[in-house]
Amino acid sequence: MPRTTPAPSPDLDPTTVLPGQWSQRTSLKDGTATLLRQIRPEDRTQLADGFERLSPASRLQRFHGQVHELTDRQLDYLTDVDHADHEAIVAIDLDHPEQPGIGVARYVRDPFERDVAEATVVVADDHHGQGAGTLLLGALAARARAQGVVRFRSYVLRHNAPMLALFDQLGGTREPESEDAWRVELSLPSRTRDLPATPAARAFRAAARPSGPRGLRHATRRLRPAHRDGASRPEAGIQTELTPLADGIEDWLVNRDDRAIRWPADRTG
């Protein structure tokens, strides 16, 4: 049965988070208050405006060619996603939500390698060097892991030094794809603490992890009895739930420095 999507609401505030929609509030290196959330059809106009403001160099890095405009069909494809095989995370300036936005990260699952997805990130020129790319990629990775994706594959132009440096800091590997581009592979660990101890990885972890108190409240709810009569669940079932839950709580307690983003003086993202 074809997937049906409600008609976009042109009056929906960009900072509004719809029920069930993933989101996180954070900040860039320069202190810009930022909302990360899943894309939706209502973002169509802002996405088109943001594309118009991209420099020729940024368009080249994103599309590996000179694209002068986005067609209606392309805008439909980019904003009306299923959030499983195709996901996109947008970054919005909370102080200026009427502007096109800070950037967008996107993955599309490989139809033949179902645990692999091609990932792309584009950041508005005005926000280059402020860590937006790192945050977007971290948030995208969290969404991808939740959908069974364990590896990102990206094609990065050889002269795109900031993006190559970001993947390097996250432990990515690369090999030549063409004379002009690298094929980069980035494994997405089940535990963010398994990422390298680098400045970019710290910000990546902060974006990939849900907020602490909310996550812990959710954890305690999962520990309550499953049945109204108080009957205990089978031991195997409890263990299945507790193992990833314990890893998540331990990750939160051990990595205290990663609970909030403390931007280092690096030049990536």
N, C-alpha and C positions, 0 to 999 in steps of 0.2 A: 504494500500500500504506500503511495507517495507520501512523503512527509509534508505536513501542512504547517504553515507559519502564520501567526496572527499578523494582521496588517500593521505596519509601523505606525507609531504614534508620534507625529511631528512635534508635539508639545512636551514630550518626555525630557526632563532635565538630564543632561549627560552625567551628572553626579548621582542620580538616583540608581540604587542597586535593587533590581527586581528580586522577588522571592525566589530562592533557590539558585541565584546567580552567584558565582564565585567572585570575591573581591578582597582587596586589602589596601589599607591606607599606609603610605610610606612617605619618604622624602628623598629628593635628589641631593647631590653634594652641595649645591648652592642653597639648600634649604627649601626649595620649591615643594610645597605640599602636593602630594600626588595620589591619585586614586588609580589602582590597577583593578580592572574588571574584565569579564568576558565581553566580547564584541556582540552587537545585536543589530538588526536591520535599521534601527533608528540612527545608527552611527554613519549612515551612508553619506549624508551631506558633509559632515565633518571630515570623513575619510577623503572625499573628493577634494575638499578645500585644502586639506593637508598635503595631498599629492601635488596640487598646483603650486604650493609653496616650496616644495623640495627643489634643491639646486640640481643642475644637470649631473653633477658628480654623485649626489645621493641617489638619484634615479638610476644611474648606471650601476652603482654598487648593489642596488636592490634587484633590478631587472636584468642586469648584465647586457644592457642595450639601451638605446635612447627611446623611451616611451613618452609620448607627448601628452597623452590624456588617457583616462580610464573610461571605457565604454559602460553603458548601462548594464550590459551583461556581466562585465567584470566586476562592477560594484555590487551587483546582486551576489555573485560568487564570493566576494571578499567579506560581505557583511552578514549573509544568511547562512550560517554554518551549523553543523549538527552537534558540535562540542564533543565529539567522540573521535571520528576519523578526521575531522577538520576542526581545529580550534584556533582562536585568535584572542589575544589579550591586548587591551588598549591601555595607555597611560594618559590620564587627564590631569591638567593643572587645576587643582581645586580652587585656586584664587581667580582663575580666568577660564571657567568651564565653557564659555562661549567660543573660545578659540579652537582651531582644528584639533589640537591635541599634541601630546609630547611624542608619542610613537606607538608602534604596534608590533607585536611578535606573533608568529603564526607557525603552526605545524600542519602538515598534511600526511596522513599515514600512507606508507607504501602499500599498494594493493597486493604485492606478492610476499613481502616481508612484513607481516602484521605487527611485529614488535619494533619496527623501525619507522621513523617519520622524518620527512624533510622539514627543517626549521629555518625560518628567516626572521630577521629583525630589521626594522627601519626606524630611525629616530629623526625628528625634525631638526633641521640644521641649527636652529636657535638653541637647541638643548644638547648639542654634541659635547662630549667630555664631562658630562655631569652624572654618569653612571646609569642613565635610563636604560641603555641596552642590556646591562647586566641584570637589572631588576626585572625587566620584561622577560629575559631568557629564563631567569630563575622561576618566575611565576608560571611561564609556559611549561617548564620541565615538571613542575608539580602537577599540573593538569594532565600532562602526557603520561606520567607514571600512574596516575589514577585510572587511566584508560588502557593500561597494559603496554605502553611504549617504553622500551628500555634503552633506546639509542636514538640520538638525533644525528641526522646526516645533513650537512650544509655544503653549499658550493659557494666559495668565497673568492672574489677576485684577488689576485696576488698583491695589488697595490692597496687593498683595504686593510692597512696595518692595524687599526684599532680593533676590528672584529677578529682578526687572526690572533692578536695578543690576548683578547678575552678568552677565546677557545683554548689557547695555550695555558692560561692561568687556571682553567677549569679541568685541565688534564686531557684535552682533546688530542687526537692524532690526525695527521694529514698526509695526503699523497697527491701527486699531480693529477688533475683531471683534464687539463688542457694547457696550452701555452699561457693562458691568461688566468687560470683559476685553479684553486686547490679544492679537493674533496675532503671535508673535515668530518670526522666521526667523534661524537661525544657520548660516552656511556652515562646513563642516568642512574646513579646508585639508589638502592632502596632506602638507604639512610644518608641524609645530607652530610653527616659528620665524616663520611668516607670520601668526601671531596678533598682536593689538595688544600693545604694551609696557605692560601694566597689571599691577597686583598679582594680580588674579584670573587673568589669562592665564598668569602664571608658574606658579601652582599647578596650573592646568589642564594645562599642558605636562608638568609633573612627573608628574601622574597618568596622562597619556596615553602617556608614553614607557616602554618596558620598561627594566628595570634595565640600567645601562651595561655592566659586564663580561660579563654573560650575553649581551647583545645583540651585543657585539663578538666573543665566542667563536662565536656562531651565524654571524656574518658571515664569519669566517675559514673555517669549515667549508664554507660555500657557495662559497668560492673554490677548493676542491680539485678535482682532475680528476674529471670525471663518469664516466669509464670505467676499468675495472680495468687495461686495457692502457696507460693514460696518454694515449690519443689525445685531442687537444684538441677542444673543442666548436666548433660553427660560430661565426664571429665575431658574427653577428647575435644568436645566443642568449646569448653572453657579455655583449654590450652590454645586452641586455634585463634581465639579472640585475644588472649592475653599476650601472646608472643609479640605481634606487631605493636600492640598497645604499650607494652613495657619498653620496647625499643624507642617509641615516640616520646614517652615520658622521660626516659633516661637521656635521650638526645636533648630534650628541653632543659633538664637539670644540669647536665654536664657542660653544655655549650652556653654558658651564661653570657659570654661576650657577643654571641650571635643573636641575642633576643631583639636587639635594636641595631639599626645600621649605624656604624661609626665609620664614616667615609675616610679612607686613607688618602694620602697625597700621591695617588697613582694617576695614570693618564688613560686608563682603559675604560671602555663602556660609554 
